[in-house]
């Protein structure tokens, strides 16, 4: 990760990739499980097959964030805290 990625940036990056599973949970609640990293790696592989390098770089930033933070339960006020910071 070249710079600090904010929670809002995480949500913005993940919005188009919600999968109904670990990526969606990270997007919606900030939850990170043992399934989050494999899901992000799989997404990066899919994007690589489609030659979508700029998107891969963004997912790498999310992957770096997830690796640094580690597993955690849903974050209280994840979406409201993010929205509040935008104002």
N, CA, C and O atoms as a Tinker XYZ file with bonds, in Angstrom:
   348  protein
     1  N      0.852000   -1.167000    0.000000    73     2
     2  CA     0.000000    0.000000    0.000000    64     1     3
     3  C      0.894000    1.224000    0.000000    63     2     4     5
     4  O      1.747000    1.379000    0.874000    81     3
     5  N      0.700000    2.089000   -0.974000    73     3     6
     6  CA     1.556000    3.244000   -1.083000    64     5     7
     7  C      1.147000    4.362000   -0.140000    63     6     8     9
     8  O      1.992000    5.170000    0.244000    81     7
     9  N     -0.097000    4.435000    0.239000    73     7    10
    10  CA    -0.568000    5.437000    1.172000    64     9    11
    11  C     -1.691000    4.844000    1.998000    63    10    12    13
    12  O     -2.223000    3.781000    1.679000    81    11
    13  N     -2.041000    5.543000    3.059000    73    11    14
    14  CA    -3.103000    5.073000    3.939000    64    13    15
    15  C     -4.442000    5.072000    3.204000    63    14    16    17
    16  O     -4.795000    6.060000    2.561000    81    15
    17  N     -5.178000    3.985000    3.293000    73    15    18
    18  CA    -6.486000    3.863000    2.669000    64    17    19
    19  C     -7.536000    4.038000    3.760000    63    18    20    21
    20  O     -7.489000    3.366000    4.790000    81    19
    21  N     -8.471000    4.935000    3.532000    73    19    22
    22  CA    -9.514000    5.200000    4.518000    64    21    23
    23  C    -10.641000    4.171000    4.400000    63    22    24    25
    24  O    -10.741000    3.451000    3.406000    81    23
    25  N    -11.467000    4.118000    5.411000    73    23    26
    26  CA   -12.621000    3.209000    5.366000    64    25    27
    27  C    -13.549000    3.578000    4.214000    63    26    28    29
    28  O    -14.104000    2.696000    3.558000    81    27
    29  N    -13.719000    4.866000    3.964000    73    27    30
    30  CA   -14.562000    5.285000    2.841000    64    29    31
    31  C    -13.974000    4.814000    1.520000    63    30    32    33
    32  O    -14.712000    4.372000    0.639000    81    31
    33  N    -12.663000    4.902000    1.371000    73    31    34
    34  CA   -12.035000    4.418000    0.138000    64    33    35
    35  C    -12.223000    2.911000   -0.003000    63    34    36    37
    36  O    -12.452000    2.416000   -1.106000    81    35
    37  N    -12.128000    2.184000    1.101000    73    35    38
    38  CA   -12.379000    0.737000    1.066000    64    37    39
    39  C    -13.769000    0.474000    0.510000    63    38    40    41
    40  O    -13.942000   -0.350000   -0.387000    81    39
    41  N    -14.754000    1.177000    1.046000    73    39    42
    42  CA   -16.138000    0.978000    0.581000    64    41    43
    43  C    -16.291000    1.375000   -0.884000    63    42    44    45
    44  O    -16.960000    0.675000   -1.644000    81    43
    45  N    -15.684000    2.485000   -1.289000    73    43    46
    46  CA   -15.778000    2.918000   -2.683000    64    45    47
    47  C    -15.147000    1.893000   -3.627000    63    46    48    49
    48  O    -15.696000    1.595000   -4.687000    81    47
    49  N    -14.007000    1.365000   -3.238000    73    47    50
    50  CA   -13.324000    0.366000   -4.067000    64    49    51
    51  C    -14.147000   -0.910000   -4.175000    63    50    52    53
    52  O    -14.269000   -1.483000   -5.257000    81    51
    53  N    -14.714000   -1.357000   -3.053000    73    51    54
    54  CA   -15.406000   -2.652000   -3.037000    64    53    55
    55  C    -16.834000   -2.616000   -3.576000    63    54    56    57
    56  O    -17.392000   -3.662000   -3.908000    81    55
    57  N    -17.430000   -1.437000   -3.666000    73    55    58
    58  CA   -18.842000   -1.336000   -4.074000    64    57    59
    59  C    -19.177000   -2.189000   -5.302000    63    58    60    61
    60  O    -20.151000   -2.940000   -5.248000    81    59
    61  N    -18.425000   -2.114000   -6.400000    73    59    62
    62  CA   -18.813000   -2.905000   -7.579000    64    61    63
    63  C    -18.536000   -4.407000   -7.466000    63    62    64    65
    64  O    -18.947000   -5.181000   -8.330000    81    63
    65  N    -17.839000   -4.817000   -6.400000    73    63    66
    66  CA   -17.431000   -6.221000   -6.301000    64    65    67
    67  C    -18.155000   -6.980000   -5.194000    63    66    68    69
    68  O    -17.729000   -8.072000   -4.817000    81    67
    69  N    -19.232000   -6.425000   -4.674000    73    67    70
    70  CA   -19.974000   -7.120000   -3.617000    64    69    71
    71  C    -20.390000   -8.493000   -4.129000    63    70    72    73
    72  O    -20.950000   -8.626000   -5.217000    81    71
    73  N    -20.105000   -9.508000   -3.320000    73    71    74
    74  CA   -20.262000  -10.894000   -3.767000    64    73    75
    75  C    -21.278000  -11.693000   -2.955000    63    74    76    77
    76  O    -21.466000  -12.883000   -3.205000    81    75
    77  N    -21.923000  -11.065000   -2.002000    73    75    78
    78  CA   -22.830000  -11.800000   -1.124000    64    77    79
    79  C    -22.087000  -12.593000   -0.061000    63    78    80    81
    80  O    -22.703000  -13.332000    0.707000    81    79
    81  N    -20.774000  -12.446000   -0.010000    73    79    82
    82  CA   -19.946000  -13.184000    0.943000    64    81    83
    83  C    -19.003000  -12.249000    1.679000    63    82    84    85
    84  O    -19.411000  -11.173000    2.117000    81    83
    85  N    -17.740000  -12.651000    1.820000    73    83    86
    86  CA   -16.803000  -11.879000    2.636000    64    85    87
    87  C    -16.538000  -10.460000    2.126000    63    86    88    89
    88  O    -16.344000   -9.544000    2.925000    81    87
    89  N    -16.527000  -10.273000    0.820000    73    87    90
    90  CA   -16.304000   -8.924000    0.296000    64    89    91
    91  C    -17.502000   -8.039000    0.624000    63    90    92    93
    92  O    -17.334000   -6.874000    0.984000    81    91
    93  N    -18.687000   -8.578000    0.503000    73    91    94
    94  CA   -19.890000   -7.820000    0.865000    64    93    95
    95  C    -19.916000   -7.483000    2.343000    63    94    96    97
    96  O    -20.321000   -6.385000    2.724000    81    95
    97  N    -19.485000   -8.425000    3.186000    73    95    98
    98  CA   -19.469000   -8.158000    4.633000    64    97    99
    99  C    -18.463000   -7.071000    4.982000    63    98   100   101
   100  O    -18.736000   -6.217000    5.826000    81    99
   101  N    -17.291000   -7.098000    4.332000    73    99   102
   102  CA   -16.321000   -6.037000    4.559000    64   101   103
   103  C    -16.903000   -4.699000    4.099000    63   102   104   105
   104  O    -16.781000   -3.695000    4.800000    81   103
   105  N    -17.521000   -4.686000    2.947000    73   103   106
   106  CA   -18.125000   -3.467000    2.414000    64   105   107
   107  C    -19.206000   -2.927000    3.356000    63   106   108   109
   108  O    -19.223000   -1.738000    3.673000    81   107
   109  N    -20.097000   -3.800000    3.796000    73   107   110
   110  CA   -21.280000   -3.367000    4.552000    64   109   111
   111  C    -21.018000   -3.127000    6.030000    63   110   112   113
   112  O    -21.612000   -2.231000    6.630000    81   111
   113  N    -20.120000   -3.932000    6.630000    73   111   114
   114  CA   -19.983000   -3.877000    8.089000    64   113   115
   115  C    -18.556000   -3.690000    8.583000    63   114   116   117
   116  O    -18.342000   -3.453000    9.772000    81   115
   117  N    -17.576000   -3.792000    7.690000    73   115   118
   118  CA   -16.190000   -3.720000    8.112000    64   117   119
   119  C    -15.659000   -5.031000    8.657000    63   118   120   121
   120  O    -14.510000   -5.106000    9.093000    81   119
   121  N    -16.491000   -6.070000    8.636000    73   119   122
   122  CA   -16.067000   -7.374000    9.158000    64   121   123
   123  C    -14.974000   -7.973000    8.278000    63   122   124   125
   124  O    -15.046000   -7.943000    7.049000    81   123
   125  N    -13.953000   -8.523000    8.954000    73   123   126
   126  CA   -12.869000   -9.220000    8.260000    64   125   127
   127  C    -12.747000  -10.611000    8.880000    63   126   128   129
   128  O    -12.538000  -10.750000   10.085000    81   127
   129  N    -12.880000  -11.635000    8.037000    73   127   130
   130  CA   -12.783000  -13.018000    8.515000    64   129   131
   131  C    -11.632000  -13.722000    7.806000    63   130   132   133
   132  O    -10.937000  -13.140000    6.973000    81   131
   133  N    -11.455000  -14.978000    8.158000    73   131   134
   134  CA   -10.420000  -15.764000    7.488000    64   133   135
   135  C    -10.732000  -15.983000    6.009000    63   134   136   137
   136  O     -9.875000  -16.449000    5.258000    81   135
   137  N    -11.943000  -15.653000    5.592000    73   135   138
   138  CA   -12.348000  -15.824000    4.190000    64   137   139
   139  C    -12.150000  -14.558000    3.361000    63   138   140   141
   140  O    -12.261000  -14.596000    2.135000    81   139
   141  N    -11.860000  -13.443000    4.017000    73   139   142
   142  CA   -11.764000  -12.169000    3.306000    64   141   143
   143  C    -10.559000  -12.129000    2.379000    63   142   144   145
   144  O    -10.692000  -11.761000    1.212000    81   143
   145  N     -9.398000  -12.498000    2.875000    73   143   146
   146  CA    -8.190000  -12.453000    2.036000    64   145   147
   147  C     -8.306000  -13.390000    0.834000    63   146   148   149
   148  O     -8.016000  -12.964000   -0.285000    81   147
   149  N     -8.721000  -14.659000    1.019000    73   147   150
   150  CA    -8.870000  -15.507000   -0.167000    64   149   151
   151  C     -9.868000  -14.943000   -1.188000    63   150   152   153
   152  O     -9.667000  -15.084000   -2.394000    81   151
   153  N    -10.934000  -14.310000   -0.708000    73   151   154
   154  CA   -11.923000  -13.731000   -1.628000    64   153   155
   155  C    -11.305000  -12.572000   -2.416000    63   154   156   157
   156  O    -11.558000  -12.428000   -3.612000    81   155
   157  N    -10.500000  -11.752000   -1.747000    73   155   158
   158  CA    -9.845000  -10.636000   -2.439000    64   157   159
   159  C     -8.805000  -11.139000   -3.442000    63   158   160   161
   160  O     -8.683000  -10.589000   -4.536000    81   159
   161  N     -8.065000  -12.172000   -3.076000    73   159   162
   162  CA    -7.076000  -12.752000   -3.997000    64   161   163
   163  C     -7.784000  -13.346000   -5.214000    63   162   164   165
   164  O     -7.317000  -13.187000   -6.342000    81   163
   165  N     -8.893000  -14.017000   -4.994000    73   163   166
   166  CA    -9.668000  -14.578000   -6.103000    64   165   167
   167  C    -10.179000  -13.459000   -7.019000    63   166   168   169
   168  O    -10.129000  -13.578000   -8.244000    81   167
   169  N    -10.666000  -12.384000   -6.417000    73   167   170
   170  CA   -11.130000  -11.240000   -7.202000    64   169   171
   171  C     -9.986000  -10.665000   -8.034000    63   170   172   173
   172  O    -10.171000  -10.340000   -9.207000    81   171
   173  N     -8.817000  -10.541000   -7.436000    73   171   174
   174  CA    -7.667000  -10.026000   -8.182000    64   173   175
   175  C     -7.316000  -10.932000   -9.359000    63   174   176   177
   176  O     -6.966000  -10.442000  -10.432000    81   175
   177  N     -7.406000  -12.231000   -9.173000    73   175   178
   178  CA    -7.130000  -13.167000  -10.268000    64   177   179
   179  C     -8.144000  -13.001000  -11.393000    63   178   180   181
   180  O     -7.786000  -13.028000  -12.570000    81   179
   181  N     -9.418000  -12.827000  -11.024000    73   179   182
   182  CA   -10.450000  -12.601000  -12.045000    64   181   183
   183  C    -10.188000  -11.307000  -12.814000    63   182   184   185
   184  O    -10.312000  -11.267000  -14.038000    81   183
   185  N     -9.827000  -10.260000  -12.090000    73   183   186
   186  CA    -9.529000   -8.987000  -12.747000    64   185   187
   187  C     -8.302000   -9.102000  -13.640000    63   186   188   189
   188  O     -8.248000   -8.485000  -14.704000    81   187
   189  N     -7.322000   -9.885000  -13.215000    73   187   190
   190  CA    -6.117000  -10.093000  -14.009000    64   189   191
   191  C     -6.447000  -10.787000  -15.325000    63   190   192   193
   192  O     -5.883000  -10.454000  -16.368000    81   191
   193  N     -7.347000  -11.736000  -15.273000    73   191   194
   194  CA    -7.751000  -12.442000  -16.495000    64   193   195
   195  C     -8.400000  -11.496000  -17.498000    63   194   196   197
   196  O     -8.358000  -11.726000  -18.707000    81   195
   197  N     -9.002000  -10.427000  -16.975000    73   195   198
   198  CA    -9.658000   -9.436000  -17.835000    64   197   199
   199  C     -8.778000   -8.219000  -18.113000    63   198   200   201
   200  O     -9.249000   -7.220000  -18.657000    81   199
   201  N     -7.486000   -8.305000  -17.735000    73   199   202
   202  CA    -6.535000   -7.205000  -17.945000    64   201   203
   203  C     -7.026000   -5.882000  -17.357000    63   202   204   205
   204  O     -6.956000   -4.839000  -18.007000    81   203
   205  N     -7.519000   -5.939000  -16.131000    73   203   206
   206  CA    -8.038000   -4.741000  -15.452000    64   205   207
   207  C     -7.052000   -4.312000  -14.360000    63   206   208   209
   208  O     -7.375000   -4.302000  -13.172000    81   207
   209  N     -5.842000   -3.960000  -14.802000    73   207   210
   210  CA    -4.747000   -3.651000  -13.880000    64   209   211
   211  C     -5.031000   -2.509000  -12.902000    63   210   212   213
   212  O     -4.682000   -2.639000  -11.729000    81   211
   213  N     -5.643000   -1.402000  -13.320000    73   211   214
   214  CA    -5.912000   -0.339000  -12.341000    64   213   215
   215  C     -6.816000   -0.810000  -11.195000    63   214   216   217
   216  O     -6.645000   -0.397000  -10.048000    81   215
   217  N     -7.762000   -1.664000  -11.514000    73   215   218
   218  CA    -8.651000   -2.204000  -10.482000    64   217   219
   219  C     -7.896000   -3.168000   -9.569000    63   218   220   221
   220  O     -8.149000   -3.213000   -8.365000    81   219
   221  N     -6.982000   -3.927000  -10.133000    73   219   222
   222  CA    -6.156000   -4.839000   -9.331000    64   221   223
   223  C     -5.363000   -4.037000   -8.302000    63   222   224   225
   224  O     -5.257000   -4.440000   -7.144000    81   223
   225  N     -4.806000   -2.903000   -8.724000    73   223   226
   226  CA    -4.047000   -2.063000   -7.802000    64   225   227
   227  C     -4.920000   -1.590000   -6.639000    63   226   228   229
   228  O     -4.459000   -1.536000   -5.499000    81   227
   229  N     -6.166000   -1.251000   -6.921000    73   227   230
   230  CA    -7.081000   -0.822000   -5.858000    64   229   231
   231  C     -7.383000   -1.969000   -4.900000    63   230   232   233
   232  O     -7.412000   -1.777000   -3.684000    81   231
   233  N     -7.608000   -3.156000   -5.446000    73   231   234
   234  CA    -7.888000   -4.311000   -4.587000    64   233   235
   235  C     -6.649000   -4.652000   -3.763000    63   234   236   237
   236  O     -6.775000   -5.095000   -2.622000    81   235
   237  N     -5.463000   -4.455000   -4.316000    73   235   238
   238  CA    -4.226000   -4.658000   -3.540000    64   237   239
   239  C     -4.193000   -3.720000   -2.339000    63   238   240   241
   240  O     -3.758000   -4.113000   -1.257000    81   239
   241  N     -4.650000   -2.484000   -2.522000    73   239   242
   242  CA    -4.715000   -1.546000   -1.402000    64   241   243
   243  C     -5.658000   -2.062000   -0.319000    63   242   244   245
   244  O     -5.359000   -1.967000    0.871000    81   243
   245  N     -6.800000   -2.609000   -0.740000    73   243   246
   246  CA    -7.744000   -3.183000    0.220000    64   245   247
   247  C     -7.109000   -4.391000    0.906000    63   246   248   249
   248  O     -7.241000   -4.564000    2.118000    81   247
   249  N     -6.429000   -5.213000    0.137000    73   247   250
   250  CA    -5.770000   -6.392000    0.691000    64   249   251
   251  C     -4.722000   -5.988000    1.729000    63   250   252   253
   252  O     -4.616000   -6.621000    2.780000    81   251
   253  N     -3.964000   -4.957000    1.447000    73   251   254
   254  CA    -2.986000   -4.449000    2.418000    64   253   255
   255  C     -3.682000   -3.996000    3.701000    63   254   256   257
   256  O     -3.223000   -4.298000    4.802000    81   255
   257  N     -4.775000   -3.281000    3.553000    73   255   258
   258  CA    -5.551000   -2.818000    4.714000    64   257   259
   259  C     -6.029000   -4.000000    5.553000    63   258   260   261
   260  O     -5.865000   -4.020000    6.773000    81   259
   261  N     -6.620000   -4.978000    4.881000    73   259   262
   262  CA    -7.161000   -6.157000    5.567000    64   261   263
   263  C     -6.042000   -6.922000    6.279000    63   262   264   265
   264  O     -6.227000   -7.390000    7.402000    81   263
   265  N     -4.902000   -7.046000    5.636000    73   263   266
   266  CA    -3.769000   -7.742000    6.234000    64   265   267
   267  C     -3.272000   -7.010000    7.482000    63   266   268   269
   268  O     -2.951000   -7.639000    8.490000    81   267
   269  N     -3.212000   -5.693000    7.410000    73   267   270
   270  CA    -2.760000   -4.908000    8.554000    64   269   271
   271  C     -3.751000   -4.965000    9.712000    63   270   272   273
   272  O     -3.346000   -5.069000   10.870000    81   271
   273  N     -5.028000   -4.897000    9.412000    73   271   274
   274  CA    -6.060000   -4.857000   10.452000    64   273   275
   275  C     -6.270000   -6.236000   11.069000    63   274   276   277
   276  O     -6.430000   -6.353000   12.284000    81   275
   277  N     -6.271000   -7.276000   10.245000    73   275   278
   278  CA    -6.520000   -8.631000   10.735000    64   277   279
   279  C     -8.000000   -8.905000   10.918000    63   278   280   281
   280  O     -8.846000   -8.041000   10.689000    81   279
   281  N     -8.292000  -10.120000   11.334000    73   279   282
   282  CA    -9.685000  -10.530000   11.520000    64   281   283
   283  C    -10.332000   -9.681000   12.610000    63   282   284   285
   284  O     -9.724000   -9.372000   13.635000    81   283
   285  N    -11.577000   -9.317000   12.354000    73   283   286
   286  CA   -12.335000   -8.551000   13.343000    64   285   287
   287  C    -13.818000   -8.740000   13.080000    63   286   288   289
   288  O    -14.216000   -9.031000   11.952000    81   287
   289  N    -14.640000   -8.579000   14.105000    73   287   290
   290  CA   -16.085000   -8.677000   13.927000    64   289   291
   291  C    -16.601000   -7.419000   13.221000    63   290   292   293
   292  O    -15.836000   -6.486000   12.976000    81   291
   293  N    -17.887000   -7.396000   12.897000    73   291   294
   294  CA   -18.448000   -6.188000   12.305000    64   293   295
   295  C    -18.137000   -4.962000   13.179000    63   294   296   297
   296  O    -18.130000   -5.037000   14.408000    81   295
   297  N    -17.884000   -3.852000   12.515000    73   295   298
   298  CA   -17.510000   -2.615000   13.194000    64   297   299
   299  C    -18.769000   -1.792000   13.462000    63   298   300   301
   300  O    -19.533000   -1.492000   12.544000    81   299
   301  N    -18.977000   -1.434000   14.722000    73   299   302
   302  CA   -20.123000   -0.614000   15.085000    64   301   303
   303  C    -20.068000    0.701000   14.326000    63   302   304   305
   304  O    -19.037000    1.372000   14.294000    81   303
   305  N    -21.182000    1.057000   13.721000    73   303   306
   306  CA   -21.341000    2.305000   12.966000    64   305   307
   307  C    -20.361000    2.432000   11.797000    63   306   308   309
   308  O    -19.958000    3.540000   11.444000    81   307
   309  N    -19.980000    1.312000   11.200000    73   307   310
   310  CA   -19.047000    1.325000   10.056000    64   309   311
   311  C    -19.543000    2.256000    8.956000    63   310   312   313
   312  O    -18.791000    3.111000    8.486000    81   311
   313  N    -20.796000    2.102000    8.542000    73   311   314
   314  CA   -21.288000    2.928000    7.438000    64   313   315
   315  C    -21.638000    4.330000    7.897000    63   314   316   317
   316  O    -21.433000    5.280000    7.141000    81   315
   317  N    -22.151000    4.498000    9.089000    73   315   318
   318  CA   -22.491000    5.840000    9.546000    64   317   319
   319  C    -21.238000    6.642000    9.859000    63   318   320   321
   320  O    -21.203000    7.851000    9.629000    81   319
   321  N    -20.212000    5.985000   10.378000    73   319   322
   322  CA   -18.949000    6.674000   10.657000    64   321   323
   323  C    -18.319000    7.138000    9.346000    63   322   324   325
   324  O    -17.767000    8.236000    9.271000    81   323
   325  N    -18.403000    6.307000    8.328000    73   323   326
   326  CA   -17.846000    6.666000    7.025000    64   325   327
   327  C    -18.629000    7.831000    6.443000    63   326   328   329
   328  O    -18.033000    8.791000    5.954000    81   327
   329  N    -19.953000    7.762000    6.488000    73   327   330
   330  CA   -20.788000    8.835000    5.931000    64   329   331
   331  C    -20.577000   10.133000    6.696000    63   330   332   333
   332  O    -20.549000   11.202000    6.085000    81   331
   333  N    -20.433000   10.073000    7.979000    73   331   334
   334  CA   -20.240000   11.245000    8.813000    64   333   335
   335  C    -18.926000   11.949000    8.438000    63   334   336   337
   336  O    -18.870000   13.179000    8.430000    81   335
   337  N    -17.884000   11.194000    8.131000    73   335   338
   338  CA   -16.584000   11.766000    7.777000    64   337   339
   339  C    -16.630000   12.477000    6.435000    63   338   340   341
   340  O    -15.801000   13.348000    6.169000    81   339
   341  N    -17.593000   12.116000    5.578000    73   339   342
   342  CA   -17.692000   12.732000    4.257000    64   341   343
   343  C    -18.230000   14.154000    4.335000    63   342   344   345
   344  O    -17.931000   14.973000    3.466000    81   343
   345  N    -19.014000   14.460000    5.357000    73   343   346
   346  CA   -19.649000   15.780000    5.463000    64   345   347
   347  C    -18.647000   16.858000    5.775000    63   346   348
   348  O    -19.014000   18.026000    5.898000    81   347
